[in-house]
Structures are given as C-alpha cells and as structure tokens.
Amino acid sequence: MVSSPYEAMHRVFQEYPKLFARVSEVLGVGFKPPTSITVLPNDLTETSPVERRVDTLVRLEMADDEPLLLAVEAQGKKDPAKPASWAYYASYLLTKYQLQPVLLVVCQDRATAEWADRPVSFGPPQWPLLTLRPLVAGPHNMPMMTDPTEVRKDVALATLAAITHGKNPDIGVVLKAMTTVLVDTPDAVKNPVIEFISQGLGKLPAAALWRKLVAVDLSFYKSPLVEEIRDEARVEGETQRAAEDVLAVLAERGIDVPEAVRERITGCDDPEVLRRWLRRAVTAPAAEDVFRDE
C-alpha cells in the first residue's frame, strides 16, 4: 500500500509548477522556471507483463530551451533494484517522448537520500555503458526554513522542505513558521499546504504536532484536516464524559474502584463499549463486573 508521505513527496510537484526550478536551484543545478507544466500519464508499462510506473511525470515547457520531462520518485528506503528501474524510466521516456528526461528523487530519510545521491554506472567497469545521475532532495540538502519571512517567499519550497525534514528534532520550529505564514495566506494556498504536510508527515511524531498547530493557529479555517481534527476532538470529549459517568455511578453506589479498573475505563475510546459499561455499573456488585463476558 502506498503511504501518505510517499504520495505527498511527489504530488507536490503537480500542485506547484515552479517548484522544481526552486528545488534544482537549492541542489546547485539551477533549471529555469518553466512557462507551463503538463501532468503526463505515469504508466511506463510496455506490452510485456511487467508493470512499471513512475510516481509523478510532468512536461516542463521552458521559455528559451527545449521542453524537459521531469520524473519525480519518492523513495522511503534503500533499494538495490531501484537504480536499474530508474535507468529504464529514463531510456523509456527519451524513446517515447523524444525529450530529455530529468529524474528527481525525494527522500525523508538522510541515509536513503545519501544512497540515492550516488551516481550508478551500468556495464563492465573497464567501459561503463551508462551512468545514472538523479537529482536528490532530502534532509541532507533541503533548507530548514524556520523563519516565517523565508517561508513567505516560497511556500511551495517550504512545504517540501518541511516534509523532507519530518524526522528532524527541530521540526517544530519549521511547522510553527508554516502556520504563522498560513494565518494570512489566501484559502486557495492554505488547503493544499495543510494537506500535503499532513500526508507527508504520515505517522511520524511531528504529524501530531502539525495537527495541534493547525487546530490552534488555524482554528478558523476549514479544510479536510481541520474538520477531521475537530471530529476527533468531539469524539474524544464524548468518550471522556462517558468514562466519567461510569465512574460516577460506581462512586454513587459506594463501590470501590481499583486502579486497574479505573485505568481501563478511562482508557477506553469506544463510546458504545462505555455505554454498555454504564448500564452494567447501575447493578454491578463489584467494579470488575462492568467488564463481565468481555
């Protein structure tokens, strides 16, 4: 199954047409900003039964140069088989579109990024036939954008940078800079940024921090993530009150509640189970009996 961070690390280039030019500048290559972008089919399968898909494929129209094909791959771990696949992508794209391909690999893990950043040669060592040189964006070379002024200059680059630095201990400063800027950013910009960062952080600890910042700093704003956070908070409040009701009934009846029972009741996050325990608490001879048959 494709993970959320995997999706965010390449789909962000579909949302922001000029992002590749800024990323390449950060990486020390410096492609010109495209005049337009066309998202192309990512299916590179031929008539053979082997299916091959690049994560994101876009055509970049350049002002004074030939168009380029940008293939973006999100890579979550070292994979010895990947360089051969990437070489296939490059050859296939050149053959199919007759345009020069560029491969950008986006990583969230420093070790993976440094692995992907090495040129790979194919062929005998005395006469290599082909050398693969992908551009790689990751925590080893993307900027830590902690200043809201810098974030405001390029929100798209700041979004990708925040995703690639998701494992950094100082990611909280980066995320706070993002919400500081988003407070007075147009709604059309807020929505994709909030969702991309949420996806990109996946199950990392920073994801919980991002959700809290969005809920507090952007509480007035409506987006799928904000609505999800509000729904979760509402359910959490309901379960907390239901657990308190179970304990209140037992206390009112003078029944002693051992600590283990109390922890199990307060730790339950299922409203239906808590309602069942509440009904049993009315007649249970002992606190443990609210859990009977469970």
Rosetta silent file (secondary structure, phi, psi, omega in degrees, C-alpha in Angstrom):
SEQUENCE: MVSSPYEAMHRVFQEYPKLFARVSEVLGVGFKPPTSITVLPNDLTETSPVERRVDTLVRLEMADDEPLLLAVEAQGKKDPAKPASWAYYASYLLTKYQLQPVLLVVCQDRATAEWADRPVSFGPPQWPLLTLRPLVAGPHNMPMMTDPTEVRKDVALATLAAITHGKNPDIGVVLKAMTTVLVDTPDAVKNPVIEFISQGLGKLPAAALWRKLVAVDLSFYKSPLVEEIRDEARVEGETQRAAEDVLAVLAERGIDVPEAVRERITGCDDPEVLRRWLRRAVTAPAAEDVFRDE
SCORE:     score description
SCORE:     0.000 S_00000001
   1 L     0.000  136.747  179.781    0.000    0.000    0.000 S_00000001
   2 L   -74.584  130.860 -177.313    1.258    3.454   -0.899 S_00000001
   3 L   -84.715  159.625  178.014    1.902    5.550    2.199 S_00000001
   4 H   -60.364  -47.109  178.146    0.811    9.150    2.680 S_00000001
   5 H   -57.428  -38.262  179.043    4.376   10.514    2.877 S_00000001
   6 H   -58.174  -46.685 -179.945    5.139    8.687   -0.372 S_00000001
   7 H   -63.772  -47.307 -174.613    2.231   10.438   -2.101 S_00000001
   8 H   -64.550  -34.668 -174.178    2.995   13.898   -0.754 S_00000001
   9 H   -69.611  -19.644  176.641    6.679   13.832   -1.703 S_00000001
  10 H  -113.703  -30.191 -178.900    5.926   13.583   -5.415 S_00000001
  11 H   -69.024  -22.507  178.959    2.391   15.000   -5.839 S_00000001
  12 H   -60.483  -26.466  178.930    3.519   18.371   -4.506 S_00000001
  13 H   -75.564  -20.657  173.906    5.304   18.860   -7.847 S_00000001
  14 H   -76.882  -34.948 -177.028    1.972   18.518   -9.655 S_00000001
  15 H   -74.855  -35.200 -175.258    0.388   21.178   -7.448 S_00000001
  16 L  -119.057   97.676 -174.425    3.221   23.719   -7.765 S_00000001
  17 L   -58.253  -31.584 -174.889    4.524   24.019  -11.356 S_00000001
  18 L   -95.023    4.456 -175.600    7.565   26.128  -10.482 S_00000001
  19 H   -63.961  -39.651 -177.495    8.712   24.064   -7.516 S_00000001
  20 H   -59.868  -38.846  179.506   11.242   22.010   -9.491 S_00000001
  21 H   -61.197  -40.692 -179.688   13.114   25.157  -10.571 S_00000001
  22 H   -71.061  -39.695  179.277   13.467   26.227   -6.923 S_00000001
  23 H   -65.801  -43.177  179.964   14.473   22.743   -5.773 S_00000001
  24 H   -64.023  -32.925  176.428   17.080   22.429   -8.534 S_00000001
  25 H   -65.277  -42.517  177.313   18.467   25.821   -7.506 S_00000001
  26 H   -62.468  -36.052 -177.635   18.806   24.601   -3.922 S_00000001
  27 L   -81.309   -1.157  174.856   20.555   21.469   -5.215 S_00000001
  28 L    86.331   17.256 -179.821   23.061   23.592   -7.134 S_00000001
  29 L  -105.804  -51.062  172.512   21.889   22.839  -10.684 S_00000001
  30 L    78.194   63.240  170.090   19.565   25.708  -11.484 S_00000001
  31 L   -75.494  148.961  178.505   16.971   24.833  -14.125 S_00000001
  32 L   -70.367  150.303  175.193   14.961   27.789  -15.416 S_00000001
  33 L   -62.212  136.569  179.506   11.367   28.138  -14.181 S_00000001
  34 L   -72.849  153.125  175.859    9.002   26.511  -16.699 S_00000001
  35 L   -82.619  -24.238  175.080    6.487   28.631  -18.572 S_00000001
  36 E  -160.164  165.046 -178.477    3.896   25.868  -18.211 S_00000001
  37 E  -136.630  140.558  176.347    3.550   22.336  -16.911 S_00000001
  38 E  -126.187  122.122  177.179    1.591   19.345  -18.185 S_00000001
  39 E   -78.173  124.626 -176.714    0.983   16.323  -15.977 S_00000001
  40 L  -105.140  160.875  175.845    1.551   13.206  -18.093 S_00000001
  41 L   -58.959  138.035 -176.911    0.433    9.598  -17.584 S_00000001
  42 L   -95.023    5.258 -179.335    2.793    7.853  -15.187 S_00000001
  43 E   -83.213  116.037  179.708    2.302    4.380  -16.687 S_00000001
  44 L  -109.561   23.780 -178.143    5.532    3.217  -18.361 S_00000001
  45 L   -74.846  137.483  174.075    4.305   -0.326  -18.994 S_00000001
  46 L  -100.682 -164.921 -177.346    5.076   -1.914  -22.356 S_00000001
  47 L   -70.913  -16.174  177.241    3.454   -4.947  -23.941 S_00000001
  48 L   -69.385  158.293 -175.807    5.403   -7.218  -21.576 S_00000001
  49 L   -73.381   -4.327 -179.669    3.544   -8.297  -18.410 S_00000001
  50 L   -81.227  123.628  179.969    5.887   -6.270  -16.157 S_00000001
  51 L   -95.071  130.573  179.533    4.166   -3.117  -14.935 S_00000001
  52 L  -131.251  130.521  179.176    6.307   -0.055  -14.331 S_00000001
  53 E  -135.232  130.920  170.586    5.074    3.299  -13.077 S_00000001
  54 L   -83.520  150.605 -174.213    6.970    6.444  -12.237 S_00000001
  55 L   -65.005  -55.243  177.172    5.450    8.303   -9.277 S_00000001
  56 E  -136.208  136.501  178.323    4.893   11.659  -10.982 S_00000001
  57 E  -132.093  123.647  179.653    5.680   12.639  -14.575 S_00000001
  58 E  -133.897  149.611  174.312    5.323   16.190  -15.887 S_00000001
  59 E  -100.005  125.416 -178.289    6.357   18.010  -19.034 S_00000001
  60 E  -105.087  117.137  175.066    8.041   21.341  -18.352 S_00000001
  61 E   -85.210  127.788 -177.098    7.816   23.980  -21.065 S_00000001
  62 L  -108.812  147.152 -174.244   10.852   26.261  -20.982 S_00000001
  63 L   -60.180  -52.543 -173.183   10.990   29.830  -22.296 S_00000001
  64 L  -117.083    0.611 -176.237   14.107   29.596  -24.498 S_00000001
  65 L  -120.716  173.246  175.936   15.029   25.905  -24.309 S_00000001
  66 L   -66.649  149.832  175.885   13.608   22.573  -25.330 S_00000001
  67 L   -60.678  155.398  177.690   10.892   21.125  -23.040 S_00000001
  68 E  -119.413  152.558  170.617   12.007   18.722  -20.321 S_00000001
  69 E  -104.082  120.584  179.231   10.397   15.611  -18.878 S_00000001
  70 E  -105.331  115.798  173.930   10.546   15.621  -15.074 S_00000001
  71 E  -103.002  123.080 -179.200   10.089   12.246  -13.375 S_00000001
  72 E  -110.563  126.716  179.041    9.686   12.534   -9.591 S_00000001
  73 E  -120.062  129.423  172.450   10.209    9.468   -7.410 S_00000001
  74 E   -93.570  124.704 -175.539    9.528    9.328   -3.646 S_00000001
  75 E  -121.703  120.012 -175.716   11.945    6.881   -2.041 S_00000001
  76 L   -95.892  -16.576 -179.454   11.428    5.667    1.521 S_00000001
  77 L  -158.694  166.289  176.990   14.333    3.233    1.886 S_00000001
  78 L   -66.530  136.337 -179.764   17.414    1.881    0.137 S_00000001
  79 L  -143.143  105.122 -176.960   16.504   -0.470   -2.682 S_00000001
  80 L   -57.885  -22.942 -178.297   19.307   -2.043   -4.732 S_00000001
  81 L   -82.558  -14.975 -173.483   16.861   -2.717   -7.585 S_00000001
  82 H   -65.393  -45.244 -178.562   15.794    0.914   -7.951 S_00000001
  83 H   -53.741  -39.508  178.226   18.735    2.310   -9.976 S_00000001
  84 H   -64.768  -39.671  177.416   18.042   -0.201  -12.750 S_00000001
  85 H   -64.661  -42.331  179.522   14.353    0.791  -12.721 S_00000001
  86 H   -64.291  -38.865  177.056   15.263    4.472  -12.853 S_00000001
  87 H   -63.168  -38.030  176.398   17.613    3.853  -15.793 S_00000001
  88 H   -62.640  -45.936  179.442   14.732    2.085  -17.533 S_00000001
  89 H   -55.204  -48.337 -176.265   12.440    5.041  -16.881 S_00000001
  90 H   -60.957  -45.296 -179.140   14.953    7.467  -18.387 S_00000001
  91 H   -66.175  -42.224 -178.791   15.510    5.376  -21.514 S_00000001
  92 H   -64.054  -45.589 -177.877   11.817    4.705  -21.994 S_00000001
  93 H   -64.555  -40.538  178.014   10.839    8.358  -21.598 S_00000001
  94 H   -62.642  -41.638 -179.633   13.520    9.504  -24.020 S_00000001
  95 H   -68.491  -43.329 -174.651   12.364    6.945  -26.579 S_00000001
  96 H   -73.346  -45.082 -172.335    8.640    7.639  -26.166 S_00000001
  97 H  -101.992  -12.465 -177.252    8.606   11.436  -25.937 S_00000001
  98 L    55.262   36.663  176.415   11.898   12.338  -27.681 S_00000001
  99 L  -129.147  150.809 -177.746   12.536   14.821  -24.871 S_00000001
 100 E   -72.532  126.487 -179.606   15.407   14.919  -22.380 S_00000001
 101 E   -91.396  150.320  172.643   14.374   13.358  -19.047 S_00000001
 102 E  -128.150  133.343  178.811   15.368   14.511  -15.567 S_00000001
 103 E  -109.086  123.017  175.201   14.902   12.271  -12.517 S_00000001
 104 E  -113.520  121.795  178.074   14.307   13.867   -9.116 S_00000001
 105 E  -105.432  125.540 -178.635   14.293   11.530   -6.101 S_00000001
 106 E  -109.803  127.291 -176.403   12.716   12.916   -2.907 S_00000001
 107 E  -127.872  151.902  176.992   13.613   11.290    0.417 S_00000001
 108 L  -107.514   -9.334 -177.264   12.624   11.819    4.045 S_00000001
 109 L  -113.972  128.593 -174.783   15.458    9.723    5.449 S_00000001
 110 H   -62.132  -44.068 -178.922   19.032   11.045    5.340 S_00000001
 111 H   -62.104  -40.766  178.211   20.684    7.653    4.807 S_00000001
 112 H   -65.800  -41.709 -179.772   18.325    6.877    1.929 S_00000001
 113 H   -62.346  -44.412 -179.343   18.905   10.306    0.379 S_00000001
 114 H   -67.379  -33.140  174.869   22.685    9.944    0.516 S_00000001
 115 H   -65.180  -46.547 -177.527   22.387    6.459   -1.009 S_00000001
 116 H   -68.876  -21.884 -174.562   20.208    7.720   -3.854 S_00000001
 117 L   -78.320   -8.140 -177.463   22.543   10.677   -4.446 S_00000001
 118 L   -84.486  134.673  173.236   25.431    8.495   -5.665 S_00000001
 119 L   -62.179  142.748  179.357   25.950    8.099   -9.435 S_00000001
 120 E  -122.363  126.997  179.422   25.457    4.499  -10.561 S_00000001
 121 E  -101.525  142.366  177.580   27.262    3.076  -13.595 S_00000001
 122 E  -116.776  138.553 -177.922   25.956    0.187  -15.708 S_00000001
 123 L   114.739  175.576 -179.725   28.210   -2.032  -17.783 S_00000001
 124 L   -65.903  147.451 -176.104   31.654   -3.530  -17.233 S_00000001
 125 L   -60.124  -29.644 -179.155   33.975   -1.456  -15.019 S_00000001
 126 L   -77.117  -13.917  178.400   36.537   -1.041  -17.792 S_00000001
 127 L  -157.193   77.300 -179.874   33.907    0.511  -20.080 S_00000001
 128 L   -59.478  134.595 -178.956   30.671    1.680  -18.386 S_00000001
 129 L   -83.104  -35.596 -172.078   27.816    1.862  -20.831 S_00000001
 130 E  -149.895  139.688  175.393   25.536    4.195  -18.875 S_00000001
 131 E  -120.973  125.222  179.394   25.768    6.386  -15.785 S_00000001
 132 E   -95.836  126.230 -179.632   22.641    7.276  -13.821 S_00000001
 133 L  -132.167   83.455  177.817   22.748   10.622  -12.010 S_00000001
 134 L   -75.561  150.781  165.301   19.443   11.514  -10.326 S_00000001
 135 E   -79.313  140.446 -177.378   18.897   14.785   -8.542 S_00000001
 136 E  -128.652  127.642  174.725   18.072   14.037   -4.905 S_00000001
 137 E  -113.478  125.675 -179.007   16.179   16.245   -2.454 S_00000001
 138 L  -163.025 -171.857 -177.568   16.225   15.202    1.173 S_00000001
 139 L   -65.414  -14.726 -179.481   17.125   16.213    4.718 S_00000001
 140 L   -80.388  -17.103 -177.313   20.821   16.273    3.746 S_00000001
 141 L  -141.366   -5.136  177.293   20.421   19.204    1.357 S_00000001
 142 L   -83.784  146.582 -176.188   16.968   20.814    1.699 S_00000001
 143 L   -72.288  144.672  170.516   16.818   24.051    3.747 S_00000001
 144 L   -87.440  100.151 -173.273   15.462   24.147    7.294 S_00000001
 145 L   -92.577   90.574 -176.905   13.042   27.045    6.834 S_00000001
 146 L  -100.026   -8.285 -178.237   12.407   28.250   10.385 S_00000001
 147 L   -99.678  119.711  179.358   11.927   31.956    9.563 S_00000001
 148 H   -54.764  -30.113  178.657    8.386   32.917    8.513 S_00000001
 149 H   -62.690  -41.334  178.608    9.890   35.569    6.226 S_00000001
 150 H   -70.372  -38.618  178.149   11.697   32.862    4.252 S_00000001
 151 H   -61.142  -42.617 -177.202    8.601   30.652    4.213 S_00000001
 152 H   -63.620  -29.885 -179.355    6.506   33.502    2.843 S_00000001
 153 H   -67.611  -31.303 -176.694    8.914   33.970   -0.074 S_00000001
 154 L  -154.109   84.599 -176.325    8.326   30.419   -1.330 S_00000001
 155 H   -65.401  -34.851 -179.433    5.531   28.473    0.341 S_00000001
 156 H   -64.348  -47.250  178.962    5.833   25.566   -2.109 S_00000001
 157 H   -64.189  -39.806  178.944    9.523   25.013   -1.366 S_00000001
 158 H   -63.122  -34.921  178.068    8.848   25.416    2.369 S_00000001
 159 H   -64.395  -49.411  178.558    6.158   22.736    2.123 S_00000001
 160 H   -63.170  -41.358 -179.680    8.505   20.220    0.515 S_00000001
 161 H   -61.738  -40.867  179.149   11.300   21.160    2.937 S_00000001
 162 H   -62.617  -38.962  179.312    9.006   20.590    5.925 S_00000001
 163 H   -66.906  -45.146 -177.037    8.139   17.115    4.627 S_00000001
 164 H   -68.369  -24.783  179.712   11.761   16.122    4.000 S_00000001
 165 L   -98.722   20.722 -175.936   12.763   17.307    7.496 S_00000001
 166 L   -57.804  -25.924 -178.545    9.899   15.459    9.200 S_00000001
 167 L   -94.700   -1.609 -178.319   12.312   13.399   11.344 S_00000001
 168 L   -70.692  135.197  179.296   14.424   16.378   12.439 S_00000001
 169 L   -58.680  -24.217 -178.624   14.267   17.066   16.216 S_00000001
 170 L   -97.452   18.683 -177.212   13.728   20.772   15.421 S_00000001
 171 H   -61.382  -25.238  179.987   10.806   20.187   13.048 S_00000001
 172 H   -59.470  -38.289  179.072    8.502   22.008   15.485 S_00000001
 173 H   -66.368  -38.844  179.038   10.127   25.357   14.659 S_00000001
 174 H   -64.161  -46.994 -177.850    9.653   24.670   10.943 S_00000001
 175 H   -66.810  -36.454  177.198    5.982   23.770   11.361 S_00000001
 176 H   -64.861  -38.967  176.718    5.319   26.805   13.555 S_00000001
 177 H   -62.201  -36.485  179.314    6.829   29.043   10.860 S_00000001
 178 H   -64.634  -49.582 -177.865    4.450   27.445    8.355 S_00000001
 179 H   -67.596  -30.518  176.711    1.291   28.105   10.373 S_00000001
 180 H   -59.602  -40.438  179.855    2.481   31.653   11.123 S_00000001
 181 H   -75.731  -38.652 -175.279    2.527   32.322    7.387 S_00000001
 182 H   -68.936  -20.630 -179.399   -0.679   30.413    6.618 S_00000001
 183 L   -54.217  -42.127 -177.836   -2.731   32.525    9.032 S_00000001
 184 L  -115.938   29.959  176.578   -2.925   35.349    6.482 S_00000001
 185 L   -97.814  142.931 -179.752   -2.416   33.302    3.300 S_00000001
 186 L   -54.295  147.581 -176.377   -5.305   33.003    0.785 S_00000001
 187 H   -56.222  -36.977 -178.086   -7.541   29.981    1.256 S_00000001
 188 H   -62.874  -24.340  178.536   -6.590   28.516   -2.133 S_00000001
 189 H   -88.957  -38.890 -177.236   -2.996   28.241   -0.905 S_00000001
 190 H   -57.167  -48.814 -170.674   -3.773   27.050    2.634 S_00000001
 191 H   -56.848  -55.974 -179.401   -5.679   23.926    1.674 S_00000001
 192 H   -63.966  -34.245 -179.791   -3.024   22.056   -0.358 S_00000001
 193 H   -64.305  -48.659  179.958   -0.235   23.101    2.030 S_00000001
 194 H   -58.301  -45.417 -175.685   -2.085   21.824    5.113 S_00000001
 195 H   -72.364  -40.468 -179.880   -2.983   18.550    3.430 S_00000001
 196 H   -62.546  -44.503 -179.125    0.431   17.931    1.824 S_00000001
 197 H   -66.943  -39.443  177.515    2.288   18.420    5.103 S_00000001
 198 H   -61.011  -45.660  177.555   -0.220   16.233    6.940 S_00000001
 199 H   -63.525  -46.339 -174.136    0.229   13.492    4.338 S_00000001
 200 H   -63.482  -33.172  179.961    3.982   13.934    4.180 S_00000001
 201 H   -80.562  -18.371  173.643    4.493   13.552    7.920 S_00000001
 202 L    51.353 -119.971 -178.469    2.402   10.377    7.933 S_00000001
 203 L  -104.048   14.511  176.716    2.810    8.585   11.251 S_00000001
 204 L   -67.439  154.506  177.123    5.894   10.484   12.389 S_00000001
 205 H   -55.269  -31.057 -179.317    5.678   12.162   15.820 S_00000001
 206 H   -64.102  -22.509 -179.341    5.749   15.515   14.026 S_00000001
 207 H   -62.939  -40.320  179.227    2.358   14.706   12.491 S_00000001
 208 H   -65.434  -38.422  178.013    0.642   15.064   15.876 S_00000001
 209 H   -65.045  -42.047  179.364    2.360   18.411   16.416 S_00000001
 210 H   -61.313  -42.407  179.609    1.244   19.622   12.994 S_00000001
 211 H   -62.418  -40.335  179.258   -2.348   18.670   13.744 S_00000001
 212 H   -66.413  -43.199 -179.906   -2.241   20.604   17.015 S_00000001
 213 H   -62.809  -42.310  178.800   -0.740   23.682   15.359 S_00000001
 214 H   -63.593  -42.895 -178.038   -3.356   23.600   12.610 S_00000001
 215 H   -65.233  -35.947 -176.949   -6.161   23.176   15.151 S_00000001
 216 H   -88.240  -54.737 -174.291   -4.923   26.101   17.293 S_00000001
 217 H   -72.891  -30.180 -176.641   -3.294   28.548   14.852 S_00000001
 218 L  -119.995   36.042 -174.314   -5.753   27.939   12.007 S_00000001
 219 L   -62.269  -24.261 -178.864   -8.838   27.085   14.046 S_00000001
 220 L   -80.222  -13.234 -170.491  -10.954   29.450   11.961 S_00000001
 221 L   -93.368  140.732  179.536  -10.016   27.733    8.731 S_00000001
 222 L  -105.008  120.156  173.877  -11.992   24.897    7.179 S_00000001
 223 L  -147.620  164.702  178.341  -10.076   22.130    5.452 S_00000001
 224 H   -54.068  -39.366 -179.063  -10.431   18.335    5.442 S_00000001
 225 H   -68.436  -44.381 -178.895   -7.674   18.049    8.051 S_00000001
 226 H   -62.759  -42.889  178.593   -9.137   20.717   10.323 S_00000001
 227 H   -63.334  -37.924  177.823  -12.583   19.129   10.127 S_00000001
 228 H   -64.370  -42.041  178.927  -11.038   15.749   10.913 S_00000001
 229 H   -62.807  -42.534 -179.605   -9.256   17.200   13.944 S_00000001
 230 H   -64.760  -40.700  178.370  -12.498   18.778   15.173 S_00000001
 231 H   -62.802  -42.785  179.369  -14.385   15.496   14.728 S_00000001
 232 H   -63.343  -40.657 -179.912  -11.697   13.641   16.675 S_00000001
 233 H   -65.101  -37.755  179.872  -11.814   16.221   19.453 S_00000001
 234 H   -65.850  -44.851  178.991  -15.605   15.923   19.637 S_00000001
 235 H   -64.265  -41.150  179.521  -15.446   12.109   19.878 S_00000001
 236 H   -61.325  -40.370  178.604  -12.655   12.344   22.446 S_00000001
 237 H   -65.630  -38.605  179.785  -14.789   14.680   24.565 S_00000001
 238 H   -66.253  -43.371 -179.301  -17.760   12.339   24.353 S_00000001
 239 H   -67.852  -35.557  178.709  -15.748    9.278   25.411 S_00000001
 240 H   -63.915  -44.030  179.174  -14.159   11.191   28.274 S_00000001
 241 H   -65.717  -38.600  179.834  -17.578   12.222   29.588 S_00000001
 242 H   -65.008  -40.334  177.831  -18.904    8.662   29.175 S_00000001
 243 H   -63.927  -41.075  178.782  -15.985    7.244   31.182 S_00000001
 244 H   -63.529  -35.044  178.629  -16.589    9.816   33.915 S_00000001
 245 H   -65.213  -41.965  178.864  -20.272    8.778   34.027 S_00000001
 246 H   -60.292  -46.907 -179.738  -19.347    5.118   34.588 S_00000001
 247 H   -66.340  -35.358 -179.179  -17.037    6.043   37.475 S_00000001
 248 H   -66.153  -40.193  179.297  -19.611    8.466   38.906 S_00000001
 249 H   -64.825  -44.286  178.867  -22.314    5.766   39.055 S_00000001
 250 H   -63.065  -40.102  179.563  -19.951    3.333   40.810 S_00000001
 251 H   -66.408  -40.830 -179.277  -18.917    6.033   43.274 S_00000001
 252 H   -63.188  -31.514  179.591  -22.535    6.994   43.959 S_00000001
 253 L   -86.539   -0.153  177.283  -23.303    3.355   44.813 S_00000001
 254 L    75.824   22.644 -178.407  -20.337    3.223   47.164 S_00000001
 255 L   -91.484  129.353  179.289  -18.476    0.594   45.136 S_00000001
 256 L   -69.852  136.061 -179.077  -14.704    0.599   45.428 S_00000001
 257 L  -115.772  105.747  177.029  -12.918    1.041   42.054 S_00000001
 258 L   -60.324  156.028 -176.606   -9.413   -0.492   41.889 S_00000001
 259 H   -60.220  -38.234 -179.594   -6.820    1.486   39.963 S_00000001
 260 H   -63.059  -38.825  178.595   -6.625   -1.138   37.205 S_00000001
 261 H   -68.115  -42.854  179.610  -10.392   -0.887   36.652 S_00000001
 262 H   -59.627  -43.754 -178.366  -10.261    2.917   36.654 S_00000001
 263 H   -65.386  -37.702  179.681   -7.454    2.906   34.064 S_00000001
 264 H   -66.920  -38.754 -179.985   -9.344    0.509   31.819 S_00000001
 265 H   -68.580  -49.381 -177.731  -12.472    2.667   31.937 S_00000001
 266 H   -71.073  -21.472  179.989  -10.709    5.984   31.339 S_00000001
 267 L   -87.533   -5.188 -179.618   -8.519    4.432   28.650 S_00000001
 268 L   -77.202  133.388  179.331  -11.449    3.180   26.585 S_00000001
 269 L  -116.259   19.268  179.488  -12.094    5.202   23.410 S_00000001
 270 L  -108.668  108.275 -177.658  -15.167    3.331   22.179 S_00000001
 271 H   -58.027  -36.529 -178.067  -18.413    5.190   23.065 S_00000001
 272 H   -66.776  -41.940  177.657  -20.559    2.073   22.533 S_00000001
 273 H   -62.993  -42.444 -179.690  -18.474   -0.004   24.957 S_00000001
 274 H   -64.263  -36.879  177.817  -18.621    2.790   27.547 S_00000001
 275 H   -65.764  -38.009  177.987  -22.399    2.974   27.238 S_00000001
 276 H   -65.248  -41.901  178.204  -22.578   -0.786   27.861 S_00000001
 277 H   -65.140  -34.439  179.837  -20.357   -0.429   30.929 S_00000001
 278 H   -64.683  -42.061  178.651  -22.535    2.421   32.184 S_00000001
 279 H   -63.470  -40.522 -179.928  -25.650    0.235   32.073 S_00000001
 280 H   -69.762  -31.293 -177.855  -23.845   -2.520   33.980 S_00000001
 281 H   -62.101  -23.209 -178.287  -22.481   -0.030   36.533 S_00000001
 282 L   -67.495  -32.033 -175.127  -26.056    0.552   37.752 S_00000001
 283 L  -123.063   -6.100 -175.455  -26.392   -3.013   39.093 S_00000001
 284 L   -61.140  129.902  178.477  -22.837   -4.459   39.187 S_00000001
 285 L   -72.139  -21.670  177.732  -21.980   -5.884   42.663 S_00000001
 286 L  -143.569  157.639 -176.103  -18.303   -5.044   42.113 S_00000001
 287 H   -59.172  -37.830 -178.365  -16.424   -2.682   39.840 S_00000001
 288 H   -64.094  -21.273 -176.543  -14.891   -5.559   37.868 S_00000001
 289 H   -72.394  -12.013  175.510  -18.380   -6.792   36.942 S_00000001
 290 H   -67.459  -16.778 -178.605  -18.877   -3.955   34.456 S_00000001
 291 H  -100.341    9.942 -172.928  -16.475   -5.955   32.239 S_00000001
 292 L   -57.851  145.190  179.713  -18.298   -9.290   32.560 S_00000001
 293 L    64.769   17.113  178.522  -18.270  -11.505   29.446 S_00000001
 294 L  -123.257    0.000    0.000  -15.587   -9.285   27.860 S_00000001
